[in-house]
Amino acid sequence: MTDAVQTPHPTIAPRPGVLSIAPYVGGESKAPGANRVIKLSSNENPLGPSPRAIEAFKAAADKLPLYPDGGATGLRRTIAEVKGLDAGHIVCGAGSDELISLLCYAYAGPGDEVLYSQHGFLMYKISALAAGATPVSAPETNLTTDVDAMIAAMTERTRLVFIANPNNPTGTMLNRAKLERLADALPPKALLVLDGAYAEYVRDPDYEAGERLVEARDNVVMTRTFSKIYGLAALRLGWAYAPGHVADVLNRVRGPFNVNIPAAMAGEAAMRDVDYTDHCAVQNEVWRDWLAKKLGEAGAPCTVSNANFVLAEFGEQGPKCAPAADAFLKAGGLIVRRMEGYGLPAHLRITIGDEAACRAVADAVARFMAA
Ligand SMILES: Cc1ncc(COP(=O)(O)O)c(C=O)c1O
């Protein structure tokens, strides 16, 4: 089996832009030679999904011969009920990645621009290129989305503006007032997409994932995922909350059965288990803040993270650089994420694992820095 990059065919070519995509590389999961492996490279929930979601997934085995409900009606109703939203404005997808990509296909094409911040989530660029649109990135300030720089980068060709809030991989966030300023500045043909993949982890009282903005305006969309705090990354499940005209467009372009039955059943159960979700958020906050402090004390300072990972700075070169730290951690079975793909070669992104994982990372980084 080979998945190496191939040389382009002389006559059969995809649409312009497609071959300039650098394929997304997911977090590694192997550490050759290590006798135990702790994967902290993909921001998965170390506590796993709610036990009720696992039960629901098992119950879905009886339904394998059946096509799913194409409208994911039960799941949309559950999300609406638990979150206090209008089910008619929810569209579900096979991961929020699918919704990001559908938004690009539906709203941006050749000659159009898709805007995101300098260290924004990589799928925005990939999906923009796949749709034939032009990706545009605006500089950040202190590894945080800079609203003025984003506004300065908007043109009459801007069709989509993506903000991951909090952002992956920086962990930083924009408050409600800043989001409103951004929404106020949108050119007439542009949609603002607030990607709340990590929304459930945020504790800042000035934070809004986007629900109220979506309800108050006709040019703001919010996307969410079941892959992070709900612990269901394997099932590929996400949802968007959108103005009616955008929900209608997404429903036209999505696959007719894009959400499978096991995902929908597990997602409903996970969404209803609010106590479990809260428990995961509290655990994450405790260990995230503990780990950030320990890494800072060891000489690898972290941004203030609002998500389930920290972004630690090691340096680009020299004996204590990020690649050397990564190699040291990997030798001990700790798999974290290198950040060259995000233009952050001096940093490593480390998912907040359980207590044992956080202690193991803190201990390893302290030993590495002291050696
Ligand atoms: C900011 C952000 N948005 C979206 C996603 C995609 O999540 P999903 O698993 O729902 O496709 C991720 C996953 O890492 C993410 O970090």
PDBQT file of the ligand as one rigid body, heavy atoms in Angstrom, charges set to zero:
ROOT
HETATM    1  C1  LIG A 401     -10.631  24.095  15.607  1.00  0.00    +0.000 C 
HETATM    2  C2  LIG A 401     -11.114  22.788  15.092  1.00  0.00    +0.000 A 
HETATM    3  N1  LIG A 401     -12.180  22.776  14.305  1.00  0.00    +0.000 NA
HETATM    4  C3  LIG A 401     -12.666  21.625  13.800  1.00  0.00    +0.000 A 
HETATM    5  C4  LIG A 401     -12.051  20.419  14.081  1.00  0.00    +0.000 A 
HETATM    6  C5  LIG A 401     -12.595  19.189  13.409  1.00  0.00    +0.000 C 
HETATM    7  O1  LIG A 401     -13.270  18.415  14.273  1.00  0.00    +0.000 OA
HETATM    8  P1  LIG A 401     -14.171  17.186  13.781  1.00  0.00    +0.000 P 
HETATM    9  O2  LIG A 401     -13.592  15.998  14.426  1.00  0.00    +0.000 OA
HETATM   10  O3  LIG A 401     -15.544  17.540  14.262  1.00  0.00    +0.000 OA
HETATM   11  O4  LIG A 401     -14.126  17.121  12.296  1.00  0.00    +0.000 OA
HETATM   12  C6  LIG A 401     -10.932  20.378  14.900  1.00  0.00    +0.000 A 
HETATM   13  C7  LIG A 401     -10.250  19.109  15.174  1.00  0.00    +0.000 C 
HETATM   14  O5  LIG A 401      -9.151  19.032  15.609  1.00  0.00    +0.000 OA
HETATM   15  C8  LIG A 401     -10.448  21.604  15.419  1.00  0.00    +0.000 A 
HETATM   16  O6  LIG A 401      -9.357  21.635  16.185  1.00  0.00    +0.000 OA
ENDROOT
TORSDOF 0
